[in-house]
Amino acid sequence: MSSFEHNIIIELAEYFSKANIQFMDSCDYDFVMMVKDKLYADDDTDRCFHIYYKAKKQASERARLEADLDRMEDKISQTEEQLRRLKERCDKASHITEAGLPL
């Protein structure tokens, strides 16, 4: 076994200690992954990134996002209707002014 492989096994053993496993179980994660890489292009150090996935949280965030999008769509529709009515009023005012009638 190379020293690189040995270091990875030691790191994983430390990370996946009994206490960490119990904590992750208590959070009810569906998926946990650890990746070791550089944080940015000119980073000199490999860093550990922990990626957690929880299907329930993803579903609730998706529902919230869809509700937000629905509210935004409704607001856009209301604004478009207000703009349409404003344009109609401006067009009437323009016709009245062109006819030489007072507003």
C-alpha angles and dihedrals in degrees: 000000000000121000088247091057091044091053091050092051091049092049092048091047090052094045096045094049118149091259092051092047091050091049092050090047090051089054089054094226115179092205136015125183134174119207125186116207144116117293095220136006099270096036112132096202132069108228132195117244120192117209117196126187127190117179093203092055092046090052094049092047090049091051090049091048092049090049090050090050091049090052090049091049090051091049091050090050091050091049092048089052091050090050091049091052092046090051090051090052091048091049090051091048090049092052091048091050092047089052089054094243121139118253 
